[in-house]
Amino acid sequence: MKVIILLSLFFSLNAFSNDTIRNFDLNVTLSGLDKSWVDRIYLIEVKNIGKALTTSAFMQYDSLLMSTNGEFSLSKNTVLKSNTLYRLNVIQKKQYPNGAFLNLKASEQNFVFFVPTNDAQFTIQGDINSFSKSAKFMEADAVNRELSKFRDLRKMEMIALDGLLSKIQNYGLIQDSLTVYKAIGFQIMEKARKRYKNFSDSSEFFLPSILATNFYSVKKDSVMFDKLVKRYQNSNPKHIYTTQFSDMFNLQYLTLPLGGIAPEITLPDTNNTLISLSSFRGHYVLVDFWASWCKPCRAENVNVVKPLYEKYRDDGLVVLSVSRDESESLWKAAVIDDELPWIQMSDLNPDSEVFVDYFIKKLPTTYLIDKQGKIIAKDLRGKDLIDFLSKLYANE
């Protein structure tokens, strides 16, 4: 059975503010609609860009579309905002007999995104049983065509994950296959993450670009997020999504607050002996992130860190230098040339988890850890580091 859903909005030019969409006409045609589906479509405004994929508890209903003789229409009193993302959701009766949309899990939602624009008319076609994957945008304007490209990326990811799930269901999940399935799933997600990153970076449209950021990690992709924050602040400085995105980035980027426990570091030293940060509880520890090719790092080590280490090591100060070098010979040569007497650590992997855990974006970067393993200072250099340690040990 095919049901045509007509969403038609025709507003007079003087009825609403400049932020209100006028003369927007959206037609949605869904096949497969039967009695197993709730005969309603939910139109939802994305209130928080960082939660665009979550349940409606984080959003607001703008309208509930009721079925009338096989057609759906929005109330003429419905107001849609310009430069704003919306979602169309469908749900099944068997899981939610009362249409309890608020109880939906994110993985069970069936939706598409769109952006209403002035004097625009376009059509969405699809199968209600796989609305997220099957929806096609017809006669769409430029920004919604871009959203269609984003939807195609999601479709690629969902099809790949569905294929993996099918294999698991057909062949069963035994211990020997678990590791293989996990590895395949990880590869699927990593490939998808790279595609979403490229999409955000290359898209000339603000809303599709910022929507795609929901699909990759601030922690793993902090450089990209930092770039996008600056881009959005320049192109759309007053948009609520820009503020939310910037706040989200700052919150997640600064996930090592003062007073928090420092993440564990376990890396080999120059003798290939594993050293762990946690083994130095009871000592103040200066964790120094550097590299042999970083001139400011080497100058800081020679002129500031070395004198401080020599002054306070008998008082229990520990210095752990974590190198971001890839070359073992260059790393060890720098340690010897600069005559650095404290512990030097590296796994010779510039993408090591330790740099992710500590959100290292620049070198040098330092963290000062107290005797209980808590972070008490960050990014102290030069006189600031000298003064901080002087006060710290004066109070011992």
Long-range contacts (C-beta under 8 A, 24 or more apart in sequence): 1-31, 1-32, 1-33, 1-34, 2-29, 2-30, 2-31, 2-32, 2-33, 3-29, 3-30, 3-31, 3-33, 3-67, 3-70, 3-71, 3-72, 4-28, 4-29, 4-70, 4-71, 5-29, 5-30, 5-41, 5-65, 5-71, 5-72, 6-71, 6-72, 6-73, 7-43, 7-65, 7-72, 7-73, 7-74, 8-73, 8-74, 9-74, 9-76, 9-78, 9-80, 9-116, 10-76, 16-79, 18-82, 19-81, 19-82, 19-83, 20-79, 20-80, 20-81, 20-82, 21-80, 21-81, 21-82, 21-116, 21-117, 21-118, 22-118, 22-119, 23-118, 23-119, 23-120, 24-80, 24-116, 24-117, 24-118, 24-119, 24-120, 24-121, 25-120, 25-121, 25-122, 26-114, 26-116, 26-121, 26-122, 26-123, 26-124, 27-121, 27-122, 27-123, 27-124, 28-72, 28-88, 28-123, 28-124, 28-125, 29-123, 29-124, 29-125, 29-126, 30-90, 30-125, 30-126, 30-127, 30-128, 30-131, 31-126, 31-127, 31-128, 32-127, 32-128, 32-129, 33-128, 35-93, 36-92, 36-93, 36-94, 37-90, 37-91, 37-92, 37-93, 37-128, 38-90, 38-91, 38-92, 38-93, 38-96, 38-99, 39-66, 39-67, 40-64, 40-65, 40-66, 40-67, 40-72, 40-99, 41-65, 41-72, 41-88, 41-89, 41-90, 42-87, 42-88, 42-89, 42-90, 42-91, 42-101, 43-74, 43-78, 43-86, 43-87, 43-88, 44-86, 44-87, 44-88, 44-89, 45-81, 45-84, 45-85, 45-86, 46-84, 46-85, 46-86, 46-87, 46-113, 48-244, 49-85, 49-210, 49-211, 49-213, 49-214, 49-241, 49-244, 49-245, 50-214, 50-244, 50-245, 50-248, 52-85, 52-87, 52-113, 52-211, 52-214, 53-106, 53-109, 53-214, 54-106, 55-101, 55-102, 55-103, 55-104, 55-105, 55-106, 55-109, 56-89, 56-101, 56-102, 56-104, 57-102, 59-87, 62-86, 80-116, 81-116, 82-116, 82-117, 82-118, 83-115, 83-206, 83-207, 83-236, 83-239, 84-115, 84-116, 84-207, 85-113, 85-114, 85-115, 85-207, 85-211, 85-241, 86-113, 86-114, 86-115, 86-116, 87-111, 87-112, 87-113, 87-114, 88-112, 88-114, 88-124, 88-131, 90-128, 90-131, 112-151, 113-147, 113-150, 113-151, 113-211, 114-144, 114-147, 115-143, 115-144, 115-147, 115-207, 117-141, 117-143, 117-144, 120-144, 132-158, 133-158, 133-159, 142-205, 143-205, 143-207, 143-208, 146-203, 146-204, 146-205, 146-208, 147-207, 147-208, 147-211, 149-199, 149-208, 150-199, 150-208, 150-211, 150-212, 153-192, 153-195, 153-196, 153-199, 153-212, 154-215, 156-192, 156-195, 157-188, 157-189, 157-192, 157-195, 160-188, 160-191, 160-192, 161-185, 161-188, 164-188, 193-217, 193-220, 193-221, 197-221, 197-224, 200-224, 200-228, 201-227, 201-228, 206-232, 206-235, 206-236, 206-239, 206-241, 207-241, 210-241, 210-242, 210-245, 213-245, 218-248, 218-249, 218-252, 218-253, 219-252, 219-255, 219-356, 219-359, 220-356, 222-253, 222-359, 222-361, 223-361, 225-249, 225-253, 226-253, 226-361, 253-359, 254-359, 255-359, 256-358, 256-359, 256-367, 256-375, 256-378, 257-375, 258-375, 258-376, 258-377, 258-378, 259-374, 259-375, 259-376, 260-374, 260-375, 261-373, 261-374, 261-375, 262-287, 262-367, 262-369, 262-373, 262-374, 262-375, 263-354, 263-357, 263-358, 265-320, 265-322, 265-345, 265-354, 265-357, 267-322, 267-345, 267-346, 267-347, 267-352, 267-354, 268-345, 268-346, 268-347, 269-343, 269-344, 269-345, 270-332, 270-335, 270-344, 275-320, 275-343, 275-345, 277-320, 277-369, 277-373, 278-373, 280-318, 280-320, 281-371, 281-372, 281-373, 282-316, 282-371, 283-316, 283-317, 283-318, 283-371, 284-312, 284-316, 284-317, 284-318, 284-368, 284-369, 284-370, 284-371, 284-392, 285-317, 285-318, 285-319, 285-320, 285-368, 285-369, 286-317, 286-318, 286-319, 286-320, 286-366, 286-367, 286-368, 286-369, 287-320, 287-322, 287-358, 287-366, 287-367, 287-368, 287-369, 288-319, 288-320, 288-321, 288-322, 288-364, 288-366, 289-321, 289-322, 289-324, 289-355, 289-358, 289-360, 289-363, 289-364, 289-365, 289-366, 290-321, 290-322, 290-323, 290-324, 290-363, 290-364, 291-323, 291-324, 291-325, 291-331, 291-363, 292-323, 292-325, 292-327, 292-330, 292-331, 292-333, 292-334, 293-325, 293-330, 294-324, 294-363, 294-364, 296-363, 296-364, 297-363, 297-364, 298-334, 298-338, 300-364, 300-381, 300-382, 301-338, 301-340, 302-338, 304-381, 304-382, 304-385, 304-386, 305-342, 305-385, 306-338, 306-339, 306-340, 306-341, 308-385, 308-386, 308-389, 309-341, 309-342, 310-341, 312-389, 312-393, 313-342, 315-393, 315-396, 317-389, 317-393, 318-342, 318-343, 319-343, 320-345, 321-345, 322-346, 322-354, 323-348, 324-350, 324-355, 324-360, 324-363, 325-350, 326-350
